[in-house]
Every structure is written in C-alpha cells, then in structure tokens.
Amino acid sequence: QVQLVESGGGLVQPGESLRLSCAASGGDFSRSVIGWYRQAPGKQRELVADISSGGLTKYGDSVKGRFTISRDNAKNMVYLQMNSLKPEDAAVYYCNAWMVAFPQLIYWGQGTRVTVSS
C-alpha cells in the first residue's frame, strides 16, 4: 500500500522560509514523478513543483525562483524548499506520486497546511 506522508507545514511571516518533506513508502518509486500541489480556500488545486526519479523538475510559474524541489531516491523522500514566502502561498500542500509504470496509478498524501501571515 503506497503511502505519502507530508510534514513541515506551519505558520511563517512573509519573506520567511519553510521546508516541506514527503515520505513515500509501500511502492517502487524508481519510476515515478513525485510532486507538490497546493490548494487554497476557494481555489483549484495547482501544481507547485514536481520531480522525476531521474531528477527532471517542473515548477509552477508563481513559485519559480523561490521554491526548490529535491529528491532523495535512496530514502524515498521529496523535499520542497520554500523561500521568500508570500501570503498568496498559503494553502494546504499535498504530496503526489505518479507511478509511471503500468498501470500508472496516482497517489496523494493527506496534506500539510502552510500559513503565511504577519
């Protein structure tokens, strides 16, 4: 049973940093894309960043240059370093895993809340 467990959310002030972690277990992640999505109240869930098992990354336009996604394949961990946080970054952040091999299942974590407020 694949499980994704997020941690690291919390309350920060604008301009501060946070690092989110996603611990993946219960599956073969050697061929997977793991990413972070976020959803703010009243808004659609959106891609923040993702990273393939080979290290290819993709970022949402609103976080480019401020957020960095990284991955430790040996530990099945994915991290999201968030710098220069803005109030509009406040949301519930979800870890997502797309298992590329057939049957290409997608898994979600339970989410971790990030609040950016002075």
N, C-alpha and C positions, 0 to 999 in steps of 0.2 A: 504494500500500500504506500503510494507516494505521499509524502508529507512535506509541506513547505512551512517553515516557522519563521516569522519575521520578528525582529527586535530592534530596539534603538530609537524608537519614536519618543517624542516628548514635546515640551514647551521650550521654545527659544525666542530670543528677541530678533528683530530684523537685523540682518548683517552677520548673524552668528552661523555656526556650522553644526551639522549633525551627521552621524554615520549610521546608516541602516544596514542590518545584516539579515540575510535569508539563509537558513539552514535547510538543505534539501536531503531527504532520506527516502529509503524504500524503493529506489529505482536505479536504473542505469542511466546516468546523466552524461555519459561520454558522447552522446549525440543529442544535444539539447540546446535550446535557446532559453535562457532564463532572464527574466526582465522584471522591471518595476513599473507598475501602473499606479495611478492615483485617482481618487475621486473626491471632489469637494461637494459640499451640500448643494443640491440642485443642479449639478453639472454631470456630464457624462464621464465615465472612466476614460482616462487618456494614458497613452504610453509616456513614460518618463525616460526610460532607457532600457536597452536590452543588450545581452552579450551572448555570443555563441560559444560552444565548447572550444572552438578554435581561437576565440579572442576577438572576433569581429564585433564592433559595437555600433549602436544606433541610439540617437538621442532625440527627444522632443525639442522643438525649436525654442521653447520657453526656458529650457534648462541648459542649453549648450553654453559651454564656457564656465558654468558654475557647478555642475554636477559631474561626477565621475563614477562610472560603474566598473567594477573589477570582479574577478572570479578566481577562486582557488579550487581547481578541479580535484586536487588530492583530498580536500576536506569537504567537497560538495557545498561550498559556501559562495555566496554572491553578496557583494557589498555595494552600497550606494553612498558615496561621499557627497554631501550637500553643503556647499559653501555659499556665502552671501545670500542667505535665505531671505525671502520676501514674504509679506503677508499673503500674497497670492499663491505661495507654495503650500499653504496649509491645506491639508487633506488627509484622508486615510490612504496609506501607501500599501499596495498589495504586491506580493511576490508572485510571479507567474512562471510556469515552466512549460515549454512546448517540447514534447519528446518527438524528435524529428523522425525516428524510425517508426515503421508501420506498427500500430495503427494511428500514429500521430496524435496521441492524447495530450490534452492540456489540463494543467492543474493550477489551483490558486491557493494561496495562503489565506489566513484569517484577517490579515491587515494589521497595520500599526499606525497610530494617529500621530501626525505632526502638526503642531500648532505654532504659528509664528505671530507673535503679538508683543507689543511693548506694554 
